[in-house]
Amino acid sequence: MKTCNSCGQYVSVDFARVFGTNNNQVFACLACSTMSEISEQGKAAGKERYSSV
């Protein structure tokens, strides 16, 4: 099983495949973020780390 790199919560392989990075790493999950943050901002793939504001 995969885990969230942010909070350590277990996530499904499918969640990691859909919302994670190309290497299936997850930086946010439903335990530590909202679904809208994950899907709209790409938070689970760590995309906000690389965006400039």
C-alpha positions, 0 to 999 in steps of 0.5 A: 500500500502507498502512504501520503508523504504529508501525513502518513495515512494509507492511500489506495494504489488507484488513488496514488495512480490518479492523483499522485506523481508519475512515480505514484508518490502522494503529497496530500490525501483525504485525511489531510486535504479536501477533495477540491484541493487535491483535484483542482490544485494538483496538491496530491502530486505536489504541484503547488510546490512548484507553482509561483504565486 
